[in-house]
């Protein structure tokens, strides 16, 4: 469907007109068609309601088509500055989360041994009493592991855990922790910037998968289109440097293969040439610092270590510094090494050398929105592993989980399961029975996000505050997690009750917005501003105010990346990459996403091992042969797919499959490559180094059954072991 901004405002306007009908008591009754009186529902007539997508951490604005109380279709909000009417496959498939047959339908308590996944229903009153009793039994011993929830819910979680002397960890397995750490070292700023892809003339990307899963792929996909085709006289050039030909690299003008873990060295070589050839735009003081750093490095030595020819390095440097608006970015495999943060600091230095900070086509740091209660500092894997090392067991006696599945996203080599096994009591608020929730003693299921109130603060890329409203009535006997924490605070009493005295989460959200509008738009009556925000889907301004950069840090010498496993015994680098549809595994219970073909191999519904055809020939492997992949920490089996985009010494696999729980569409389908990974960390950021494990392969003598989709132009055909399906 093509819904432009004018059409969006028109249909939202109709919704607003309907909301003004007599007899509607509050905003909920006005804005949720399912709770309207029957006589106000017109069969066959659709209404659109604005909200915020929560399928990933980007927080795109969405509008939901609702008919007779059922959500029928989701599109991007044309008015939202982040996604401007576009929406990715995961957002489109969120309806299959709402109507998923494997949703948890009410509170459950464990009925069997911990981890068996056997539960029985329990009344809400009993469930809440058990949870509050556990909180009171373990003063100072509660830990909440939550997905990042920037907005009012982050404030609620933080206040709650602080008042009970507990710990809250906002954890995201694919978090760009090295990027934040590098920006802190380079610029002294702790939030993410906006990369102005739309106006750059030369984009040099070190592994950043911005067209598939980096930061906000929808936002950068739009900007990339403008960079390539949005200016009549200028077509921006794009060079991608990374070991594997990703979907992003396949869209580039030039792909530069490089040895894993040496991307920072290449950035150093380019920076040295920029300085040596007198093209750096630095003050005299900054120039001295940078020259002191770059002088010891040798271009030919770096060429030898990176595998990038010296003439290619010179060409990259000259193309970069002669471009009108050059931009260097880094992420993905370049940051997922033990030297990931140092690598990104070296890449940041290229932008400092050409002076593109807060310039068109460069890096922009925008002033944060100032929304109250929005603090949700995202942590990496090291923060979770630190729980294991706490000497006082009572300090993690009560473990709580909110839409976080660390037993799936952390490699078994980290032995994080020990934290679950030693916890006295485990509570999960997940709407699905995933691997971590299966270990719970008590499950208090949250509403799906389309059934809930909430907000989402987007900093950096496009400063905005999205406002989420329920667009349908809850399907099952679930409760919003915000209401659960406020109810628990009321039962707990004392200072906790005083700090969190709201009767329900909707009231808390509304008061946060009232405080926000009092600062941002004091002249406008709040009721009018609130209704306008509900109709638009939040608050934002066309242009953000840039933050001046005072710190210009020179790079530090990048340490060589560490790899687990000897090169002789384990001859291959191993790279598990997030699937575009399933991502880190969150989308595996959505059939539409399982059905979405991988853009480079066209495989659906399973796992596969990508091997260079020459390597496969050396091992006597045919395509679809089942191969055993072995690391120092584990063994998995998956079918081979020939992939010329891998260098001969690299094995790659998609993430997302291999669930032991998580519903009928995900369970026991494919394998989880994280099983193979070593527990190595990038120390400055605390992020897991997913590219730091070496592997070897063995033939099994069996044939696999991967399903490939062949787009023939006469409709999609599937090819399996038995032939066309």
Number of C-alpha atoms within 10 A of each C-alpha: 6 8 15 15 14 11 12 21 18 13 17 20 15 13 19 18 11 16 21 11 11 8 11 16 9 9 13 17 15 20 27 20 28 19 16 17 11 11 6 12 16 12 10 9 10 20 23 27 30 29 33 29 26 21 19 18 18 23 24 29 33 31 25 24 19 22 20 17 19 17 20 13 16 23 22 27 29 23 20 26 20 25 26 19 22 21 21 19 15 22 22 18 19 23 19 17 20 19 13 17 12 15 21 21 18 19 24 22 20 20 14 12 11 16 16 12 19 16 19 12 15 17 12 16 9 11 18 20 13 15 21 16 14 19 21 14 13 18 15 20 23 26 22 24 21 22 22 24 25 25 24 27 25 24 17 20 23 21 18 22 17 14 16 19 15 21 20 22 21 23 26 24 20 20 19 21 27 30 26 20 23 27 21 17 23 23 21 15 18 14 19 21 22 18 23 22 28 22 25 30 22 24 26 24 24 29 25 25 24 23 21 22 22 19 21 20 20 25 22 24 19 18 20 23 15 17 24 19 14 16 13 7 7 13 17 24 18 21 20 26 24 27 27 26 22 21 16 18 27 15 14 18 11 14 21 20 19 22 18 23 27 25 28 29 25 26 25 27 24 25 28 25 20 22 20 13 11 10 15 21 17 16 8 9 8 16 16 11 13 22 15 11 16 21 11 9 14 12 21 15 13 20 19 11 15 20 16 19 17 17 12 12 21 16 12 19 22 16 15 24 26 13 16 14 22 26 31 25 22 30 24 22 25 27 31 27 29 28 27 35 31 29 34 30 29 28 30 28 23 28 22 23 23 24 18 20 21 19 14 19 22 26 24 24 25 22 16 18 22 15 21 14 19 23 17 23 16 20 21 23 27 18 16 20 17 10 18 19 10 12 9 11 15 16 20 26 24 25 24 23 23 23 21 26 24 21 18 22 22 21 23 18 17 17 13 19 17 11 19 21 13 15 19 17 21 26 23 28 27 23 24 24 22 25 21 24 29 24 25 28 24 27 30 27 28 27 27 24 22 24 21 23 24 26 27 29 28 23 21 20 24 24 25 26 28 28 26 27 25 21 28 23 16 18 14 13 14 21 21 22 20 24 18 18 20 24 20 21 23 19 15 16 13 11 13 20 18 11 16 21 15 18 12 16 23 18 13 22 21 17 14 20 24 19 14 18 19 14 12 14 12 13 9 12 12 18 10 9 18 20 16 14 19 21 24 26 25 26 23 20 13 9 10 18 13 16 14 13 14 9 12 16 21 24 26 17 16 20 15 14 18 17 20 19 20 13 13 8 12 18 16 22 24 26 27 21 22 20 21 24 26 21 21 22 22 21 27 27 27 22 17 19 24 21 15 17 19 19 13 12 15 15 22 18 21 22 26 28 24 24 25 20 21 15 18 19 12 8 12 10 22 15 19 21 23 24 22 18 20 18 22 18 18 17 15 17 22 25 22 27 25 20 22 15 20 20 21 16 17 22 25 21 23 24 26 32 27 21 21 16 20 23 19 15 18 25 17 16 17 21 21 25 28 23 20 24 28 25 21 23 22 26 15 16 24 21 28 29 25 25 28 27 26 26 27 21 18 13 14 13 11 10 16 18 18 25 23 23 22 17 11 8 7 7 8 11 15 16 16 15 14 7 8 12 11
